[in-house]
Amino acid sequence: MNSSNKFDILRMVLAVGIALLISFLIILIASDEPLRAILELLTGPLKSTRSFGNVIEKMIPLIFTGVGISIMFSANQINLAGEGSFHLGGLVATYIALNAAIPMGLSPWVCVLVAGFLGSLVTAVPAVMKIKTDSDVLVSSLMMNYIIVFFANYVLNYILRDPKAGAVVSFAIPAHIQLNSIIPGTRIHLGLFIALAVAFFGYVLLYKTKIGYEIRITGENMDFAKYSGINVLKVTLISQLIGGFIFGVGGGVEILGMYSRFSWTSSLGYGWDAIIITTLAKKNPLYVPFAAFFLAYLRTGASKMSIATNVPTEIITVAQGIIILLVVAEQFLSKYKHKMIAKEARLSLSNAKEAE
Amino acid sequence: MSHNVLEMKNIMKIYPNGIVAVEDVTLELQKGEIHALLGENGAGKSTLMKVLFGLESPEQGQIFLNGEEIQLKSPLEAIKKGIGMVHQHFMLVSSLTVAENIVLGIEPKKSIFVDMNKAIDISKELAKKYNFDIDVTQRVEELPVGIKQKVEILKALYRGADILILDEPTAVLTPQETEELFVQLKKLKELGHTLIFISHKLDEIKSICDRATIMKSGKSKGTYKVSEISTNEMSKLMVGRDVVMTFDKKPLSLKETALKVRNLIVEGTTGVVRVDDLSFDVKQGEIFGIAGVEGNGQGHLVEALTGLTKKYCGDILIFDQNISNKNINEIRKLKVSHIPEDRMTLGCAANMNIMDNLLSNQYQSSEYSGRFMLKLKKIEERVNKLIKEYLIKCKSYKQNVGMLSGGNIQKVVVAREFSTEPKIIIANQPTRGIDVGAASFIRQRIIEFRDAGCAIVLISADLNEVFELSDRLAVMYKGKFSGVFTDVKKLTEEELGKYMLGIKKDEVLEGIIYE
């Protein structure tokens, strides 16, 4: 391993460490019983099967979104419409589950796949707009999310809404279409395996296939890709179709695994979480489950802490922010990095001299 | 004329990619001398000067100005201490006038406004004092390169530069402009300025420098009085062996015409005609050299030939197939390889590893991939073979290309482009800014491909290169060929310079088209 890789790992660990430390400091100042709060934050998720189950349940959607955005970001397409894909994916899965007559064993899979296809259409809109009109993907993809949320609200209110229910929710999804829980005492569902498979698929796609190679090369240096004869427009579009598909599947899986009725009426924030995940995972889908686990654990811990003490869960949002800042900040520790490299260079110089 | 006005002691500079650019170098400047800093590309001359100008902070070493130790953290501090630099690539605002450029940042003020008249007066006076013949009210973008350089020099002088660093000032100049520059540099010396003259051209150093410090791969090879050292000795110190610049070439054996260009016109982004009605043929088995000062349309010509731009009129035929409707991929499939001018923007992805970079023109072949999957085992074998064959210095193929030295990055580009059994090679500045070893290795390869019957178009600003390699040589000036030479050996540098500058121009170009 060369010094540069070592350095990246060190920076990640330090970033997380510093962020947690600052959170602890804030807890120390804000809480009446800081030690209990910190203990609860760190060990709360481990205290019962149920709470550890919460970690895994939270992790599942984060894996989907993390992988989806990693594939788009690898092509350097800052498309944040995944949020909308996820939302629409949940809606579509619900719609099909309630309306289509599909053979028993197949139905969850059909729901999820159709959710994926429609999800890819959502991310495709900003992608096509970029190609046809040169509009900024970041802006148009963010706007796309609003359209999807309000469209979903419309469908929920006027088509799927169960008038007998007290809140704005859809009719109940038949039990046989829902994804089964796989560990008793928790809500961990089949979606976990789908998510892990998607992460592996994402890794193989990016690092072992032709299209993955094209995606990465286009993302790293688009001029170089063009010069090499790669059709960069096609590649960026494909990356966003695949990314949106995975987001859509994620939304479908989330609804069928965790809910019995569709009830999302506002933006869920999964698109933003995805950015945190892909930053921690360095755009590599193989690392996404670990990053997702980390974030899910932190959040579960935070909610345990807020139940047990008077410290609100938002404290962990602060920690997230600091981690991202430190990981993304290229200059963070750059002096130390330079020293490390200089030391290595000097060492090889003196080695060379000895050899002479 | 004996005390040291400046001393740099034991300077060491290591770049972020781990390359030791300068290793324990000491440089002493005497007042009022022209001191040559001599060395090949990549020897560390520019880096050493960047340290002196406050652009890079050294890992080790001290700088003394008039016996006093100084710390230079930024160019601003260097300027305040009377050190000026004329960069190889000019740092001028091209939309402003000469006078505006000269006073930029320290403008004479009339209340809160810039006193333009005073600025013009100051500039005029300055130009007069140093005997520079410049119209200070002209916009910089309208000026030829030689004048722009003078503006750069005046800019530094206006900021009170006693010590003036000139980074390869003649690289962009024609022989005639060079002579004019030398007259002015001598004048500066008379007026008491101390000059550092960075170059790798021995005859220039002989003609105007007093002393020379010779650098080779980051180390100093000593300081010598120019009058007491021969050019042969200098070149030995510089290269470490006698400069072998002749290559063994098999006698010319021309085969079928590979490339046919007829009435090619390419427009630049601003609508200016960059390539103006060019026609030429290139046959298999020859190296067709295109010499010229950079920016005379060579880049646009290459873009058209390789499919990077489709905005051209006229015909380009590759093995009798018109490429106007073919995309880059289809052109590459006609066995065309392209060594781009700028390896970092077009030639590689710096943050990807060597394997990924060597693969970009081959991953589609059935040997290295199936319908969807890459055949990574085969690719790995191939990549390791190429690294060995092209002597790419690296730890393994997993190293990012951006971490390699310039010469090794260029070898990666060349290895990739040459590994597809090309029938036509478009080589645009194939050895620019890399060390001698890598350069002669690449040139040797180009000749091997020529001998094997490849058609090669070599675009280069390096006269040595076009002279030694070309079988036929054309000179490009303002989008046209100003001359074509079928017997390159008979041509002198002086003569070529005239064609490059447009002083001489042949109306009838004999031997440009085969019939």
Interface residues (C-beta under 8 A of the other chain):
Chain A: N2 S3 S4 K208 T209 K210 I211 Y213 R216 I217 E220 N221 D223 F224 A225 K226 Y227 S228 G229 I230 N231 K337 H338 I341 A342 E344 A345 R346 L349
Chain B: I14 P16 N17 G18 I19 V20 E23 E59 T306 L308 N327 I328 N329 E330 I331 R332 H338 P340 T345 L346 G347 C348 A349 A350 N351 M352 D356 L359 S360 N361 Y363 Q364 S369 F372 M373 L374 L376 K395 Q399 N400 M403
